[in-house]
């Protein structure tokens, strides 16, 4: 197993070192784009590729960027639908960070002439 694969397999999003205290009292927005998301289609096993966009206004915590990368990469070998992967990412990060606001957009590359964009916004919940 290569070192990158080992890091992904051993990664645990629940480790408290993945989150840092937000020492800033003012509201500010963090925008992160992860253009190399991949998961496998649960029906065909073919790879699905997406750009994941995360926008959040932190409260007490921010996510460490390498931890976010490893979390997103952990989907690479999983069979999970577009909808379920986007919602799992939102639910996991929202539950851990407890931000003042969060939005996740999963913009999947077209496959079979279908382009899917999943958007989850905490203000619309």
Number of C-alpha atoms within 10 A of each C-alpha: 7 6 8 11 13 10 14 18 15 11 16 14 18 10 9 10 10 19 19 13 11 12 10 10 9 8 9 11 12 11 13 14 13 15 14 13 19 23 23 19 16 14 9 8 13 12 15 20 21 20 17 23 16 19 16 23 20 23 19 16 17 21 19 12 12 10 18 17 14 19 20 19 22 21 17 18 13 16 19 20 15 21 14 11 19 20 18 12 20 21 14 14 21 18 10 17 20 17 17 15 16 22 18 25 21 26 20 20 14 13 12 5 6 8 10 14 16 16 16 19 14 15 9 6 5
